[in-house]
Amino acid sequence: MSHVLIVAGEASGDMHAAALVRKLKQRDPGLRVSGIGGSALREAGMEITVDAANLAVVGIIEVITHWRAISAALDAMRRVLREEKPDLLVLVDYAEFNLKLAQTAKECGVPVLFYISPQVWAWRQKRVEKIRDRVDMMAVVFPFEAEFYRKHDVPVRFVGHPLLHAIEPQQPDTSSTTDRPRTVGLFPGSRKSEIRRLLPTILDAAAILREQEPELRFVLPVASTLREQDLTEAAGRTLPDWITLMDGTAREAIVQSDVVITASGTATLEIALYGKPMVIVYRVAPLTYAIVSRLLKIDHIGLCNIVAGERVVSELLQKEANPRRIADEIRRYLDEPEYYAETQKKLHTIRALLGEEKIDVELDELVFEMLGKTARA
């Protein structure tokens, strides 16, 4: 029986890896899959060795403060690699942790497939040297990533973005938002460190919007890695009763929303594929930002803007990510129908830019291809 070890340390990776595990199990019900993940991977049938809930943090300083839990998880996975010698290690995003684990896998002779690339094309490009040394195959989700890795002599296959299969093409809605129920989606992120930084500000922005327009409705999806108590603690207050919490139903929250306030991350691409105008907010520790901003090789931080190659939706960083600025940007979407419609049209070009019909191989096929080359009798 083949054994695949999977490491998905964040909510988005948990969701995408779960889709992979379901396909693998359909093809080979006897396949053993274990590793780090959250509720989605558990439901898909993976043996959870370490729960990902306490591992997802953003920023250099933030990682240091959570290092004990992260280090314990790394040690646990290294033991599995050394003692059980799985047939394949599948790493999903979560770059710094996973590149360390890839080094151990190389030492143990365990092949490594890295799915959802670190953003080495955006910053700290020297990491590509580690990837070339430690990873047997990159499975990338953006066409430009495949070009980047080929240029740097790293084995790579373009498998397409998982959201393209999960989200049906949406037609632009050119009607004014004033003609439909007005709902604002609040997406503070999936990591505890993220919601501590962003949720109070997002709630204050929502309060400004509600004061301006009492009829506005607000929905807040609770990520699979979080509990309602985490939100309350991060906010430092009881959440107002005019905000509707939606457990584990982020896509339903997007569908219901006219506009969205969102943390930077994979969510921006998902929201874009649904054609929903948004304001992206980003805030990390000042020292982290000072370091990262000097290393960035790109002009945008939102994935939807990066893929589009232009500032399609607003990005508010650090001090600019304050309640008044956020509320003002949302009001423009709500109050200017032409601006809303033009933004939607640009968002609907992103699906084509992701290369929907041009993949090299399906991800599950690639996993079995690598198992076939390396599986032990």
Number of C-alpha atoms within 10 A of each C-alpha: 11 17 19 21 25 28 27 28 30 24 25 21 24 26 19 20 24 24 17 19 24 18 15 21 17 11 13 13 11 12 16 18 22 22 26 28 30 26 19 22 28 18 12 18 16 26 17 18 17 20 17 23 21 19 27 21 22 17 18 15 16 16 17 11 11 15 13 12 12 20 13 12 21 17 12 15 22 20 13 16 24 15 10 11 19 23 22 25 27 24 30 26 22 21 18 11 17 20 20 14 22 27 19 18 24 16 12 15 15 21 22 23 23 26 24 23 21 23 14 18 18 15 16 15 14 10 16 20 12 13 22 16 12 22 24 19 20 25 27 23 21 20 20 15 22 21 13 15 21 12 9 11 11 19 15 21 24 23 26 24 19 17 16 16 10 12 13 10 13 13 11 17 13 13 12 16 19 12 8 9 13 17 21 25 26 28 27 30 24 23 21 22 20 22 22 19 18 23 22 21 20 26 18 17 23 25 18 17 23 16 11 12 12 11 12 15 20 24 22 21 23 23 20 21 25 19 13 15 10 16 20 15 14 19 20 12 10 11 16 9 8 13 16 16 17 16 15 16 14 21 17 12 26 26 15 18 23 23 26 25 25 24 26 24 18 16 23 24 21 20 23 26 22 22 27 27 29 29 24 26 26 23 21 20 14 13 11 15 18 11 12 15 11 10 13 16 13 12 12 17 19 26 18 27 22 17 20 19 14 12 16 21 20 18 22 19 16 13 10 14 20 19 18 17 15 26 21 14 17 22 15 12 22 20 13 13 17 13 14 23 21 14 20 24 17 19 24 20 15 20 22 11 14 20 18 16 8 11 18 14 13 14 21 18 14 17 18 16 12 18 17 12 10 14 15 11 5
